[in-house]
């Protein structure tokens, strides 16, 4: 295993602890991420990354799709989606690769790949397309919100 992952997981674990105020998406009672849930999601993420690094891309995809990841703090979910996207691209399932990147960008529109990851010939172009679509969507949304804000305002009437 590449030794950078334990450090990444420590940071992700800290991010999860910092995100303790965030409510779980499927709970209406203000449920918060607990230490055990974050640890479980981090362990699953580690297992998925190990499978990816060993070339077991289908195993990585299945592992990273665990329910614990789906309700994990955003930092963990994004990292899992990134490796899911990589696995799909390497196995030439480009539509699913794009969907995983789209999901990452829906969680954090500012999500970026590392410089070393961005230039990869298989997933680099897919991520570039997903990022451009996300930015277009963000621009369209802000224009639409601005248009809605001004709807019904009579600009010609003196106030």
GIKA-V531749 format. One record per residue. PSI is psi in whole degrees, -180 to 180 (NA if undefined). OMEGA is omega in whole degrees, 0 to 359 (NA if undefined). BURIAL is b if it has 9 or more other ideal C-beta (glycine too) atoms within 8 Angstrom, else e. Layout:
psi->PSI omega->OMEGA burial->BURIAL
psi->PSI omega->OMEGA burial->BURIAL
//
This chain:
psi->141 omega->176 burial->e
psi->131 omega->186 burial->e
psi->-6 omega->178 burial->e
psi->-19 omega->183 burial->e
psi->-38 omega->177 burial->b
psi->-38 omega->178 burial->e
psi->-42 omega->178 burial->e
psi->-43 omega->181 burial->b
psi->-36 omega->176 burial->b
psi->-45 omega->179 burial->e
psi->-42 omega->179 burial->b
psi->-38 omega->178 burial->b
psi->-42 omega->177 burial->b
psi->-39 omega->178 burial->e
psi->-39 omega->178 burial->b
psi->-40 omega->178 burial->b
psi->-36 omega->177 burial->b
psi->-24 omega->182 burial->e
psi->16 omega->183 burial->b
psi->-19 omega->180 burial->b
psi->-17 omega->182 burial->e
psi->136 omega->180 burial->b
psi->146 omega->175 burial->e
psi->135 omega->186 burial->b
psi->-31 omega->185 burial->e
psi->12 omega->181 burial->e
psi->125 omega->181 burial->e
psi->-6 omega->186 burial->e
psi->14 omega->178 burial->e
psi->29 omega->178 burial->e
psi->139 omega->181 burial->e
psi->154 omega->177 burial->b
psi->126 omega->176 burial->b
psi->162 omega->181 burial->e
psi->-42 omega->183 burial->e
psi->-40 omega->179 burial->e
psi->-39 omega->179 burial->b
psi->-42 omega->178 burial->b
psi->-43 omega->180 burial->b
psi->-45 omega->179 burial->b
psi->-40 omega->179 burial->b
psi->-38 omega->178 burial->b
psi->-41 omega->178 burial->e
psi->-42 omega->177 burial->b
psi->-45 omega->178 burial->b
psi->-45 omega->179 burial->b
psi->-44 omega->179 burial->b
psi->-41 omega->179 burial->b
psi->-41 omega->178 burial->b
psi->-44 omega->179 burial->b
psi->-43 omega->178 burial->b
psi->-48 omega->182 burial->b
psi->-27 omega->178 burial->e
psi->-3 omega->178 burial->e
psi->7 omega->178 burial->e
psi->76 omega->187 burial->e
psi->-39 omega->177 burial->b
psi->-40 omega->177 burial->e
psi->-40 omega->178 burial->e
psi->-45 omega->180 burial->b
psi->-47 omega->181 burial->b
psi->-42 omega->181 burial->e
psi->-45 omega->184 burial->b
psi->-6 omega->177 burial->b
psi->16 omega->182 burial->e
psi->147 omega->179 burial->b
psi->-34 omega->180 burial->e
psi->-32 omega->178 burial->b
psi->-38 omega->183 burial->b
psi->-26 omega->180 burial->e
psi->12 omega->180 burial->b
psi->167 omega->174 burial->b
psi->154 omega->186 burial->b
psi->-41 omega->182 burial->b
psi->-42 omega->179 burial->b
psi->-43 omega->180 burial->b
psi->-43 omega->181 burial->b
psi->-43 omega->179 burial->b
psi->-41 omega->178 burial->b
psi->-43 omega->179 burial->b
psi->-35 omega->179 burial->b
psi->-48 omega->179 burial->b
psi->-29 omega->174 burial->b
psi->-45 omega->178 burial->b
psi->-46 omega->179 burial->b
psi->-44 omega->182 burial->b
psi->-42 omega->178 burial->b
psi->-42 omega->181 burial->b
psi->-43 omega->181 burial->b
psi->-31 omega->178 burial->b
psi->12 omega->176 burial->e
psi->34 omega->172 burial->e
psi->76 omega->190 burial->e
psi->-32 omega->178 burial->b
psi->-44 omega->179 burial->e
psi->-35 omega->176 burial->e
psi->-48 omega->180 burial->b
psi->-41 omega->179 burial->b
psi->-41 omega->179 burial->e
psi->-41 omega->177 burial->b
psi->-40 omega->177 burial->b
psi->-42 omega->179 burial->b
psi->-41 omega->178 burial->b
psi->-45 omega->182 burial->b
psi->-26 omega->175 burial->b
psi->-33 omega->177 burial->e
psi->-46 omega->181 burial->b
psi->103 omega->183 burial->e
psi->-18 omega->179 burial->e
psi->4 omega->179 burial->e
psi->135 omega->178 burial->e
psi->150 omega->171 burial->e
psi->156 omega->174 burial->e
psi->158 omega->179 burial->e
psi->-41 omega->181 burial->e
psi->-24 omega->180 burial->e
psi->-32 omega->188 burial->b
psi->-35 omega->184 burial->b
psi->7 omega->182 burial->e
psi->135 omega->185 burial->b
psi->-22 omega->182 burial->e
psi->-50 omega->184 burial->e
psi->-15 omega->178 burial->b
psi->-53 omega->179 burial->b
psi->-35 omega->180 burial->e
psi->-43 omega->178 burial->b
psi->-41 omega->179 burial->b
psi->-43 omega->178 burial->e
psi->-43 omega->180 burial->b
psi->-41 omega->180 burial->b
psi->-43 omega->179 burial->b
psi->-42 omega->179 burial->e
psi->-39 omega->178 burial->b
psi->-42 omega->179 burial->b
psi->-39 omega->176 burial->b
psi->-43 omega->180 burial->e
psi->-43 omega->179 burial->e
psi->-42 omega->179 burial->b
psi->-44 omega->179 burial->e
psi->-40 omega->180 burial->e
psi->-44 omega->182 burial->e
psi->-35 omega->176 burial->e
psi->-44 omega->179 burial->e
psi->-40 omega->178 burial->e
psi->-41 omega->178 burial->e
psi->-43 omega->178 burial->e
psi->-43 omega->180 burial->e
psi->-37 omega->180 burial->e
psi->-36 omega->183 burial->e
psi->-7 omega->180 burial->e
psi->132 omega->178 burial->e
psi->-4 omega->179 burial->e
psi->124 omega->179 burial->e
psi->101 omega->183 burial->e
psi->-16 omega->184 burial->e
psi->-14 omega->181 burial->e
psi->133 omega->178 burial->e
psi->143 omega->180 burial->e
psi->NA omega->NA burial->e
//
